[in-house]
């Protein structure tokens, strides 16, 4: 059936299909042999029409098989990749079952035949899935499975979770192949095609494709982790005792189809129940026909019989539980889909829960995932207040004393001393780097801190969650917090000592000093409002929600999404998004004004001029008014509900102005 060289690995899906056909034609040959023997031993005359009538069910089935073979195998171009061939054949069988079932009772035998053929043909696919989600090994030498391993990325690489597997989807309309990279979501790529394409992949796996990908990747990652020997031995013993996915599927199908035989009912009682149901259905249908102005008792009876044969009509009509009651000889479209839902998907779902649950447990317990997430919040989001306070105040003191603080050795020593006292295990992981910034930005004091970049060494496999991209977002928030802390520190500490010295050496405070004191109070109110908003309303409340979601995460992919969503939320609410950059610029102007104000205050009141005071008051008033107006409009529109507390606080300060 394939023109490929014999040296290549066997194409197991085609082999299973041929084996299923062979079983059918073997039984058909036996039927022909039986007829031949009867003709030889029988003295009566047997006409050709009688033989054809006896063989007509088989000939009809052979016609169905020929149609499936032509569509699913013969018409496929020889250069087509195996992944497309296998997917196309399984989809052809899947669609044929649905197509022939739509005919009704006339095609019951065809549907049953196609179902048995599909059961045999799908075996290699389920064996590949079973090997992957149980042993973490995607064994597919012929490359017929829709998910294939990228061997260029080792398991112990941080990109393993994102770039290790490729999901293939087949476009039936254009007979082409599309590759969709399996990103962190692990979701099916079948819904990502354009409207004029129908990406089919393998239809029966679509509902559980994400669970298969998650379970397979989790199992492979789990097998490569240095887990405890006791846990590994327990898992190995359980794996040795378990049945394969295909065996579990067959047993569930057999149990489902034979469920009626397990609960035999008395024949008379069953006839009576059928009669009562028929009368009930007749009355229901009669009422609906009367609504349509149709009065035909015979038609009502026939409709009632039709609905009664559907088995689930009365339950659906009466709003009861959905129950499918079909003969085991009739595998209809509805029964086929429900068979998959009840006999195949639950086994995959259970394995997904077990694999992903074990991986999450291992990462949290043995690899301290939660501790590393907390460390990122401690240092980058300044939740470890005392520790990071010692670090950044050493920098602020150097800046205000006009000393050179931009020295990597000085910064790292200060960081190591601050962290080592309370978190010695993290002192070797944290470091500070200096980046270059544009010379034009150095004109504003508040931008001088932009050269700082905090780095935290995250070991594998935790770096799958806390990636370098995540650290970039953490650093953006860290820089904003440092800028706010710098402004607050300048107003809270140095200005107090400056005021005390000035009062001792000068006459009573004149009008100019009074204006300066009022401006300082306004600046303090602005900075404190911003500081409280960021530290409590954003970081603290969002952090609590994040910790709860992390505990509820079922798999690593979900945890990665939760972490990214958390970072995106604080990035957005800290006004770091490009869309609201104008708001951040206004805030930076005020913070820059605070630092200039601090420098001049420290220089003494004699260095002040009326013009400079006027300009500072004017700049602050304009920025303050702009922010209050913008924030109030945003809150009223409902665009940024989290800004309401900041808007109200700034509004109170604006009214005092």
Secondary structure by P-SEA (a helix, b strand, c coil): ccccccccccaaaaaaaaaaaaaaaaaaaaaaaaaaaaaaaccccccaaaaaaaaaaaaaaaaaaaaaaaaccccccccccaaaaaaaaaaaaaaaaaaaaaacccaaaaaaaaaaaaaaaaaaaaaaaaaaccccccccccccccccccccccccccccccccbbbbbbbccccbbbbbccccccccccccccccccccccccccccaaaaaaaaaaaaaaaaccccaaaaaaaaaaaaacccaaaaaaaaaaaaaaccccccccaaaaaaaaaaaaaaaaaaaaaaaaaaccccaaaaaaaaaaaaaacaaaaaaacccbbbbbbcccccaaaaaaaaacccaaaaaaaaaaaaaaaaaaaacccaaaaaaaaaaacccccaaaaaaaaaaaaaaaaaaccccccaaaaaaaaaaaaaacccccccccbbbbbbcccccccccccccccbbbbbbbcccccccccaaaaaaaaaaaaaaaaaaaaaaaaccaaaaaaaaaaaccccccaaaaaaaaaaaaaaaaaaaaaaaaacccaaaaaaaaaaaaaacccaaaaaaaaaaaaaaaaaaacccccaaaaaaaaaaaaaaaaaaaaaaaaccccccaaaaaaaaaaaaaaaaaaaaaaaaaaaacccccaaaaaaaaaaaaaac
